[in-house]
Amino acid sequence: MSIDILLLLGAALFCIGLAVVVTRKNAIAVLIGIELMLNAANLNLVAFSRFDGDQLQGQIFALFVITVAAAEAAVALAIVVKVYQHFNTADLDQINELKG
Amino acid sequence: MILAQSNMLEGLKDQLQHLTADIFWLAPEVTLVITLVLLLTYDLIFRQNKSVGIVAIAIAGLAFSTLLLISNWSELLVTNSLMGGLLRLDQGAVFFKLLFVVGALLAIVMMQRHRKKDFFFHSSEPLVLVFGLLLGVFLMTMAANLLMVYVSVELVSICSYLLIGLYKKKSNSEAAIKYLLFGAVASAVMIYGMSWLYGFTGTLDFTSVQFVNGLYLVPILPLSIALVMTMAGFVFKLGAFPFHIWSPDVYEATPTPFVALLSALPKLAGLTLIFRFVQVLDLDFANWQLWLGIIAIASMTIGNFSALWQKDAKRMLAYSSIAQAGFLLVGLIAFSESGETAALFYGVIYLIMNFAVFFLIQLFENKEGRIPFDNFRGKGNQEPWIGALLLIVMISLTGLPPTAGFNGKLFVFSALWESWNSNGQDILLWVFIFGLLNTVVSLFYYLKIPYFMFVKRPVDELSLNNKPQIDRIWGTILVCPLLIWFFKSDGLLNILNSINFVF
């Protein structure tokens, strides 16, 4: 497969993820958008790794990104649960006690 | 075939031997990890009265890693490449690590003197997270590989999210979710930029020749996009202009010792990352002076003007820390030897000032953990010593004599002036002008707290912490360096001058 297709797919995924982050109001939807952005980066890394014959640094990097993203998602969901307990909603527009 | 295999095995054996030798240099980090594990197990074994043991383990761990860092400092002669090029250890990194350890120690002191001391020591969770954060900033100062940069930035970030969300209050969970979503987006943008840099160069080691040479072959537009995206993550850690929106909410809601920690360590670590990245990629096509200059001007201006209207001391200091991030960048923008030293000096002063001011305003916290300005009303007459200390720290934050904050600003801006004289880039002059104007603006809000303390009449009796004598002593210890380094800063400057901070 040509590398152009992979890179275009990565760029598209990144843009979709960013659009989701910017437009959606639900905290969980925003987290899904972030996940899309991270996977766009993963796709790029794995695609470029093809030119890095001996070391495959890109693929290793992608593995690390997946692991760290899982840890981050765990923390994020725990905090969302706490937010829900306090505010009874995960809508980011209604979570606005701190202002100034 | 067999010969090739045995050759490969020999190579592997060699590499493994290198790795075990490198552990010696990483002993401070290993100590931190061991302390972290000890804290966790201690928490599991003992049921009651844990606070004494937890503090003892933490202090012992920090003290031991300080000793190891000092021995590293004396034995380190040249820059060391560790762990197969993932990390680079130089004297600058060791110096910053020592600073970070001091910061963590001061944070533990602040926790001890906090009104709700039990919260910090009833289980080992808060200190475990503090040690995780400390490990993260240690690795950030040494990172020489994009993978290491990403992992250490995320380690710091995840520990910070948890530290903010640990306190079981409504506003804490709100601050944590805002910080988390913001941080996660920033790091996703950073990693996408990094993936392109990897694609352009075929290596993740940004100190290597291959990396820099690879970048020369790339057209300017895609390269700029990738570099700007990568920088986004660093700027987020620094808390400077486009990525500063989270800080006021986080500062207002989080317990003060954590705020002091979060506003000092990750900021300085982010500064070192930007520093190294920019130094290594000091190329014709990337006009760092322009980009960083714009970030610095915007951070200083937005931070200072927003701080003017705040009613809560912690929120005001959040905007002030955005402005300080701009001042920290000014030294880098000069791109000269004296600029580096000035930035380092300002970093040291910033850490001390920051912990001093948070320690002192923590004494005026009300039961909800907020510090509105009304809490300071008329307190200067009740507690003249604390009031005087607070006045000195505020003068130092503004950057006026007779405090070390003045020296810091003086060095930074004179380095900038020299650099402008030698290369005549317009942006440097603009940074200079805006920096000076902003110093004047900052006078108005920094002096608000002493004004409330000494001029306004008291309305209600807010009792201070018990045993104020200890607070006075700690406050004095924290403020002393600010006065001493004003009159005699050459000792510190000599040390800083001896540090070669470029890879």
Interface residues (C-beta under 8 A of the other chain):
Chain A: L7 G10 F14 G17 L18 V21 A27 V30 L31 I34 M37 L38 A40 A41 N42 N44 L45 A47 F48 F51 D52 Q57 G58 I60 F61 F64 V65 V68 A71 E72 V75 A76 A78 I79 V80 K82 V83 Q85 H86 F87 L92 I95 N96 E97 L98 G100
Chain B: L146 L147 Y150 V151 E154 S157 I158 Y161 L162 G165 K168 K170 S171 S173 E174 A175 A176 I177 K178 L180 L181 A184 V185 A188 V189 I191 Y192 M194 S195 W196 Y198 G199 G202 T203 L204 P248 D249 E252 A253 Q310 K311 D312 R315
